[in-house]
Amino acid sequence: MKFLADLHIHSPFSRATSKESNLTGLFAWARVKGIHLIGTGDFTHPGWFQHLKENLIPAEPGFYRLRNENVPPAFNQVAPEAIDVRFVLTAEISSIYKRHDRVRKVHNILFAPDFAAVEKMNRRLAAIGNIESDGRPILGLDSRNLLEIALEEMPGGFLVPAHIWTPWFSLFGSKSGFDSIEECFGDLSDHIFALETGLSSDPDMNRLVSALDRFTLISNSDCHSPGKLGRELNRFDCDFDFFTMREALKDPGKGFAGTMEFFPEEGKYHLDGHRKCNVSMEPRETKKHRGICPVCGKPLTIGVSHRVLDLADRDAPVYPANGPSFKSLIPLPEVIGEIMGKGPATKGVLEMYQKTINRFGSEFNIFLHTPVEEICRFSPLLAEAVDRIRTNRVIRQGGFDGEFGVIHTFAEGEINRLRGQASLFTDTPPAKRKKREVKNAPPADILPLFPPLPPAENTTRSHNPEQQTAIDSTANRILVSAGPGTGKTHTLVSRLVHLLQVENAVAARIFAITFTNRAANEMKERLMSRAGGQADQVFVGTFHRFCLEWLRQDTSELTVIGEEDRAMLLKKLFPAKPAKEKKKLSSSITDFFLGAEADNQDNQEEIDHYLDELEQLKAVDLEAVIPVFVQRLKTDEDFSRRVRVRVAYLFVDEFQDVNRSQYELVTLLAGSAKIFAIGDPNQAIYGFRGSDLHFFLQFAADADTHCLSLSRNYRSGAAILEAATAVIEHNQVKGDTRLAAQNREIGDITLFPAASGKAEAENVVKQIEKILGGISSFSINSGRSQGDDAGFSFRDIGVLYRLGRQAGDLAEALSRRGIPFQMIGVRPFFMEKELRGLYFWTLAAADRATFSDSLNLCREVPGIGPTSVALLENRIAQTSRNFFSDALALPLPVKASLAIQSVIEHIHRFQQDAQTDLPRAFLPVFNLLGADPHSAPARRFIELAGAFGSLVSFALHLAENARATIYDDRAEAVSLMTLHGAKGLEFPVVFITGLEEGLLPCRSMDCDIEEERRLFFVGMTRAKAKLILSYVRQNNPSPFLSEIPTHLLQTMDIEGAKRRKSTAKQLKLF
């Protein structure tokens, strides 16, 4: 069967798409055009997918038809031929990600054989990013990985790279594409067998590139309104079903007849140019101007013709023998409009279009099958135009930089000469064509399009002089003041390597202490990569881990009681105490361990009772781990001697954040060990946790301490660094180090006052689009972005705020625009009610569950009711090592006992299965816990398990993230986090929002103004190239803004215009 297919369209759920692009509208227009098969588009969008399932029913294998085909005509009085119209399930995915240190923006089309495959694919994609905000979702997903997921979830389906030459969003795009299929899809390249050429290229252009010889070239309309259907399409001559169509695309000899194409010059990106300046150029002329617009001096948008020639290795197209052909055409309304001298969407043209369709059955019947003689009897001028189009005798004016080109069938004035014998349409004279003038600069020598940048200064040498001094120093007590971006961790690790490889220190006597597991893991990885096996026995861990390892040498069964376990123990010890009083007692216990004994006299008796119970249980409170260790050092001579003999070198990272117990630990060991402490007093921001900057200053003031500093900042641009330094200078207590910028970037600082919190969030989205050079064609065409790609990707952007509650409007705005983001410091998805049981199960199976974890797992198991849980809580020791075995020994109801026995059996089987296939091992667990394994969160959980592979490593990851999500530097997503959460991170682009009196500095928590200023300093120094500040205008701006020198700060209105008043005047309040 011969049939026509337009396989790439969009639904009303896509941005800038007509509401008439619903199934009935597409069906009606398909008949007008004469198209037999249409892609549904947008099957990833939940709303559109539901519409598809409700209104489509299976027809031929893999094809669907409308449930009710009695639909209104496309427009009044049109009566096209009633051909059968079918739909095939398709969707376009926008992938924006970094590969090989370049931002890539690639669009791909997915083809699915049935609804079941779509459901599986959508579940996978929903676990990765937001598929609800736009019909064409934007995902931070590598194209190669998208293809892999499609092969796994849609057997029989396939992927086709979309409009492969479009400058901004395509496989070979000049702005952010690749130079080969293999570079994009890697080891899966063989699974790509067809390419969509797009409106601005045709097969003649593509066949100049021999690397594309093995691919079938298809063309589609990519339409956003049904009237644009078929402006490009495909011709088949094969059986009418999905699988035969797919095989024809794999091997055109099996039934792919070719394409119907735009004349490529009519496409929006055929030539090079700059739309705002009305400049268009052929590639050779562009090279003369070095790729720069002669009017405004900005880079030209490089068109498809230029990009094809860049990759071409032939002077003339080469086609396979007996391969598909192509025909170029002009949409019929444009042809009629040219004859009538009117626009293609005007009433008169549409009336004549309707008469033409009624006469000949469909648009493509006219172009492909109707003899010219028959058309001539209807309209000689139309017949002449069709004949010229069929024989490529047209006049072409190329499109550029988003501006459609114009194709004419008649020369200027020619219609008037022919009008006497062809007066069918109208006597109205044709409108004068406005010639597009191309502005040129004086001739220039032909040069490479993008001349290389001058080489940057070498900032990647091993160590600068200050770092080397810190590495080589022989002092026994060293304190290094290391400002932001000065290579703190690099210097610390380098000194460790120096000890091992130069001084031949014994690895087992070296201890490096950090504040977080994440920092410890990073340090250990760096150390192992540089020192290899020599570093195996070096201890790298947190203060808590360091102390626990020593305490457990004497009491191996010592159990740590965390926050939740403490609450359970207090509930058991003081059953009559109200919940509010127990919470207050818990706070008093924390203060006691932090050394604030004087404040706890009212609760001392209860605190002692709690401590006695811990002793009976052979347990230690998490908050007491360090104080207990310090006390043992002071009072237990044998314990102290063993520690001192073993610890010869003690390294402490982030020394500005130590509290009293941690400081005592360091100073006690300083008598026998060599100390290397490093930190930055200007980044001390954890006073609310008991940290005290004065300990850093006290250690520095000690006569035995050798003080050094690192001042060369390799992160931030000079302007950003100057501004941050000016702010921190207002503190009375501060570090003495003056930072010197080594970054070649100057650094931009922009301030946006906003009308409201929502407007502030919307501005963040607009600025992100601008910075990324656009995230969609809408971004470019609407002016939200000029398409200037600075090489930034989603993961290069951090959006910071003082309090977590400020994230709501930001997350909503990003989600609405479909921008992928990760929100740091929020409740993780696996701790929500639906998946909590899986979290506790994973810990139990990995033997990492605490008493409270095991008890919480029981709460999630059907059959174990509240009465049984209460019995378990009261009768099992909190230090039990065999919780579930102990549970079976209790007089539980039969149903609860059977449920616990089932848990034990399932855990044993799960542990065995997890060794070979961790994700699959979870499937029976869903059934046990009564959870849905097909929900999006469940799929995401299983995906995450697959990423780790090992049960223990997965459990440790979950436990580390259980309180709040932590930053994942692998995620291709914008990062949203508090200023505290951003400590230790860096981003090329940083937004700091909510810079208002009461938020920063925060007044609601009785915060220290100097610590608040340090917090702002930390936020500012996360930025490498761009720092964008904002506040809501109806509130007073933060006083910290007035501390930034006015010459460094550019204030803009939300619309982007510079404000006339200087920042100094705006902030004169301060």
PEKA-V972722 format. One record per residue. RES is the residue in one letter. OMEGA is omega in whole degrees, 0 to 359 (NA if undefined). NEAR is the number of other C-alpha atoms within 8 Angstrom. Layout:
res=[RES RES]
omega=[OMEGA OMEGA]
near=[NEAR NEAR]
This chain:
res=[M K F L A D L H I H S P F S R A T S K E S N L T G L F A W A R V K G I H L I G T G D F T H P G W F Q H L K E N L I P A E P G F Y R L R N E N V P P A F N Q V A P E A I D V R F V L T A E I S S I Y K R H D R V R K V H N I L F A P D F A A V E K M N R R L A A I G N I E S D G R P I L G L D S R N L L E I A L E E M P G G F L V P A H I W T P W F S L F G S K S G F D S I E E C F G D L S D H I F A L E T G L S S D P D M N R L V S A L D R F T L I S N S D C H S P G K L G R E L N R F D C D F D F F T M R E A L K D P G K G F A G T M E F F P E E G K Y H L D G H R K C N V S M E P R E T K K H R G I C P V C G K P L T I G V S H R V L D L A D R D A P V Y P A N G P S F K S L I P L P E V I G E I M G K G P A T K G V L E M Y Q K T I N R F G S E F N I F L H T P V E E I C R F S P L L A E A V D R I R T N R V I R Q G G F D G E F G V I H T F A E G E I N R L R G Q A S L F T D T P P A K R K K R E V K N A P P A D I L P L F P P L P P A E N T T R S H N P E Q Q T A I D S T A N R I L V S A G P G T G K T H T L V S R L V H L L Q V E N A V A A R I F A I T F T N R A A N E M K E R L M S R A G G Q A D Q V F V G T F H R F C L E W L R Q D T S E L T V I G E E D R A M L L K K L F P A K P A K E K K K L S S S I T D F F L G A E A D N Q D N Q E E I D H Y L D E L E Q L K A V D L E A V I P V F V Q R L K T D E D F S R R V R V R V A Y L F V D E F Q D V N R S Q Y E L V T L L A G S A K I F A I G D P N Q A I Y G F R G S D L H F F L Q F A A D A D T H C L S L S R N Y R S G A A I L E A A T A V I E H N Q V K G D T R L A A Q N R E I G D I T L F P A A S G K A E A E N V V K Q I E K I L G G I S S F S I N S G R S Q G D D A G F S F R D I G V L Y R L G R Q A G D L A E A L S R R G I P F Q M I G V R P F F M E K E L R G L Y F W T L A A A D R A T F S D S L N L C R E V P G I G P T S V A L L E N R I A Q T S R N F F S D A L A L P L P V K A S L A I Q S V I E H I H R F Q Q D A Q T D L P R A F L P V F N L L G A D P H S A P A R R F I E L A G A F G S L V S F A L H L A E N A R A T I Y D D R A E A V S L M T L H G A K G L E F P V V F I T G L E E G L L P C R S M D C D I E E E R R L F F V G M T R A K A K L I L S Y V R Q N N P S P F L S E I P T H L L Q T M D I E G A K R R K S T A K Q L K L F]
omega=[174 179 179 184 171 194 183 178 178 183 176 179 175 180 176 179 182 175 179 178 174 186 181 178 179 179 182 181 176 178 177 183 185 182 185 186 181 169 179 188 163 182 178 182 184 181 180 180 178 178 179 182 182 190 178 175 183 174 174 182 178 177 182 175 178 177 178 183 177 186 178 177 182 174 190 169 176 182 181 175 185 180 174 179 180 179 174 187 181 175 176 179 174 179 176 188 178 174 181 176 174 176 178 177 188 174 179 179 175 176 183 183 182 182 181 178 179 181 179 180 181 178 179 183 179 178 182 184 185 178 185 189 183 178 174 187 175 182 174 189 178 181 179 180 174 178 180 179 180 179 181 190 183 177 184 177 180 182 177 174 187 174 198 182 181 189 190 193 183 182 182 185 183 184 188 181 181 178 179 175 184 179 182 189 172 186 180 185 181 180 175 181 179 179 175 188 181 187 188 175 175 182 178 180 183 182 168 184 185 180 181 186 185 185 171 181 178 179 180 186 188 191 177 171 189 178 179 178 171 177 162 180 186 179 179 173 184 176 188 175 186 190 175 176 179 180 177 177 176 182 185 178 180 172 175 187 179 187 167 192 158 159 190 179 182 180 187 186 183 180 170 177 180 187 183 182 181 180 173 185 167 184 182 180 178 181 176 181 176 178 185 177 181 182 186 178 178 180 174 170 183 186 184 181 179 183 178 181 177 184 184 174 178 176 180 182 177 182 174 180 179 181 181 176 174 178 177 181 173 179 186 178 178 179 180 179 178 180 183 182 181 177 185 181 181 186 182 179 180 177 179 176 180 180 181 179 180 182 189 172 178 182 184 173 178 185 190 194 187 178 180 181 180 178 183 178 177 180 179 180 177 178 179 180 180 180 179 179 180 183 176 178 183 179 191 175 193 174 182 171 177 180 179 172 180 177 180 174 181 175 181 180 185 181 179 181 181 191 182 181 184 186 186 192 183 174 180 180 180 177 178 178 178 180 179 180 176 181 183 172 177 181 178 176 178 182 175 184 182 181 183 175 175 182 178 174 180 178 183 178 189 183 172 185 180 178 182 178 179 181 187 187 180 181 181 179 183 174 182 172 185 180 181 176 183 178 183 182 178 180 180 180 180 177 175 179 178 178 184 190 181 182 178 177 179 186 184 180 180 181 178 186 178 179 181 175 180 179 179 180 179 181 180 179 180 181 181 181 182 184 178 183 179 186 184 188 175 177 172 182 181 174 182 181 179 183 182 181 178 181 182 175 178 182 187 182 182 181 178 179 179 186 182 178 177 180 179 181 177 177 180 183 184 185 184 184 178 183 180 179 178 178 178 178 179 178 178 178 178 179 180 181 178 174 181 187 186 182 189 184 181 183 190 181 179 177 178 178 178 180 178 180 177 180 179 182 188 182 177 176 181 181 184 186 182 177 179 178 180 179 178 178 183 192 183 186 182 179 181 181 181 180 184 178 184 186 178 181 179 177 178 178 178 187 180 185 183 173 186 183 180 179 178 178 182 184 176 181 181 179 183 183 173 185 172 181 183 181 182 180 179 178 177 189 184 178 182 176 180 177 183 182 184 177 176 182 178 178 180 183 180 184 182 184 176 186 178 178 173 187 183 183 182 186 194 173 187 182 179 181 179 180 180 179 180 179 187 178 180 177 175 179 184 175 183 187 175 184 179 184 175 181 178 178 174 180 179 173 182 178 178 168 184 182 183 178 179 178 177 179 180 177 176 180 180 180 177 179 180 182 182 183 180 176 178 176 178 179 183 187 181 181 177 175 177 181 178 186 180 178 179 174 182 186 176 188 174 178 189 179 184 186 183 182 179 187 188 181 180 180 180 181 179 180 181 181 178 180 180 180 172 180 185 175 178 178 183 185 184 175 174 188 185 187 182 181 179 177 181 177 182 179 181 181 179 182 179 185 171 177 182 177 181 179 179 175 179 180 183 184 176 180 178 185 183 180 179 179 179 178 178 182 185 189 179 179 182 178 182 177 183 189 187 175 177 181 181 181 183 180 181 171 184 182 180 179 178 179 180 177 178 178 181 181 180 178 180 180 180 181 178 181 183 180 183 183 184 181 181 181 182 188 177 181 177 181 180 184 180 181 181 182 184 179 180 178 179 178 179 179 180 176 181 178 179 180 182 179 182 180 183 181 177 179 179 178 180 181 181 183 189 180 181 179 177 185 176 184 177 186 176 187 172 181 174 182 175 177 176 182 182 181 179 180 175 180 173 181 180 169 169 184 176 181 185 174 182 175 175 7 180 182 188 185 178 186 176 184 181 176 177 178 176 179 176 177 178 180 181 186 169 189 175 189 184 175 185 185 179 175 178 190 183 176 177 177 179 177 181 180 181 180 176 179 188 182 180 191 178 181 184 167 179 180 175 180 176 177 184 182 180 178 181 180 179 186 183 177 186 NA]
near=[7 7 11 12 13 17 14 16 15 17 16 12 12 11 8 6 12 10 8 9 15 9 9 11 11 12 9 12 13 13 15 16 11 14 15 13 13 15 12 16 14 16 14 14 15 9 8 13 11 8 8 9 9 6 10 10 9 9 9 9 8 13 14 12 11 11 7 6 6 4 7 6 10 9 5 5 6 12 10 10 9 5 7 5 12 12 11 16 14 15 14 14 12 13 15 17 13 11 7 4 5 8 12 12 15 15 14 13 13 13 11 15 14 8 9 6 12 12 8 10 12 9 12 12 10 10 10 9 10 14 15 11 11 14 18 14 15 16 13 13 11 10 11 10 8 9 11 9 10 14 11 7 9 14 8 8 11 12 11 12 14 15 13 13 16 15 16 12 14 17 16 14 16 13 9 16 15 11 7 8 10 8 8 11 11 9 6 10 10 6 6 11 11 12 14 13 16 13 16 18 16 13 9 7 11 12 13 15 14 9 6 8 9 6 10 11 9 12 15 15 15 7 10 12 12 12 5 9 15 11 12 14 16 14 13 15 10 12 7 9 10 12 10 10 14 8 10 14 12 10 10 13 8 8 12 15 12 11 14 14 15 15 14 12 16 17 17 13 17 17 18 19 15 13 11 5 7 11 14 12 11 9 10 8 8 13 12 12 13 12 12 10 13 9 9 6 7 6 8 10 10 15 16 17 13 12 13 13 8 6 8 10 7 8 6 6 11 6 7 6 4 5 9 9 7 9 8 11 11 11 7 8 11 10 13 13 12 12 12 13 10 12 9 11 7 8 6 7 15 11 8 10 11 11 9 8 14 11 6 10 12 14 12 10 11 10 10 6 7 10 6 10 7 8 13 12 7 6 11 11 10 12 12 10 11 10 9 11 13 11 6 7 8 10 9 10 9 13 16 19 14 9 10 11 14 10 12 10 11 9 8 6 6 8 11 8 7 9 9 7 6 10 8 5 9 6 7 6 7 10 6 4 5 4 4 5 6 8 9 7 7 4 6 6 5 9 8 7 8 6 7 4 4 4 4 5 4 5 6 4 6 4 8 7 6 11 10 10 8 11 11 8 6 4 7 9 11 12 13 13 14 13 14 11 11 12 11 13 7 7 13 11 11 9 11 9 12 11 10 14 9 7 7 7 9 7 11 9 11 14 12 12 14 14 10 8 9 6 9 14 10 8 11 9 8 9 13 12 7 7 11 9 6 9 11 8 7 11 8 12 13 12 11 8 8 10 11 10 8 10 11 10 7 6 8 7 6 10 8 8 11 8 7 8 12 11 11 9 8 11 10 8 7 8 7 4 8 6 6 6 8 13 9 8 10 10 8 11 9 9 12 10 10 12 8 9 8 5 8 11 7 6 9 8 7 7 10 8 8 10 8 8 8 11 9 7 9 11 12 12 11 9 9 9 12 12 11 8 12 11 9 10 11 8 6 9 8 6 9 11 8 8 9 11 7 8 12 11 11 13 12 12 11 12 11 14 12 14 11 12 12 10 10 9 9 9 8 8 10 10 6 7 12 11 13 12 12 14 13 14 11 10 10 15 10 9 10 5 5 9 13 14 11 6 12 12 8 8 9 10 7 7 4 5 12 10 9 10 9 14 12 10 15 11 13 17 16 13 11 19 13 8 11 12 11 11 12 12 8 7 8 6 5 9 8 4 9 6 10 9 12 11 11 6 9 10 13 11 13 11 11 12 13 13 9 9 9 9 9 15 11 10 9 10 11 9 8 8 13 14 12 15 13 17 10 7 7 8 13 13 8 7 7 11 13 9 10 11 11 7 7 11 12 14 12 10 14 13 12 14 13 12 8 10 5 10 11 7 10 12 9 8 12 12 11 9 9 13 12 15 12 10 9 13 12 9 10 11 7 12 11 9 6 8 13 11 13 10 11 13 9 10 13 12 11 11 6 9 11 7 11 10 11 12 11 10 11 10 11 10 12 10 7 14 9 7 6 11 12 8 9 11 8 8 7 10 7 7 9 9 4 6 10 8 7 10 10 11 6 8 5 9 7 6 8 12 10 8 12 13 9 8 8 9 8 9 10 9 8 11 10 8 11 13 9 6 9 14 12 8 11 10 9 7 10 12 9 9 10 8 9 8 8 7 8 10 10 11 13 11 9 10 9 8 12 9 6 9 11 9 13 7 9 11 12 9 8 9 9 7 10 11 10 10 12 7 7 5 5 4 8 14 11 14 13 12 16 13 13 9 8 13 9 4 6 10 12 11 13 15 13 14 11 12 14 14 13 9 12 13 12 12 10 6 5 6 10 6 7 9 11 13 13 13 13 11 14 13 13 12 14 13 16 16 13 12 16 13 12 14 14 15 10 6 8 7 12 13 9 9 9 12 9 12 9 9 5 9 11 11 12 13 11 9 5 6 7 8 8 4 6 9 11 8 7 8 10 7 4 5]
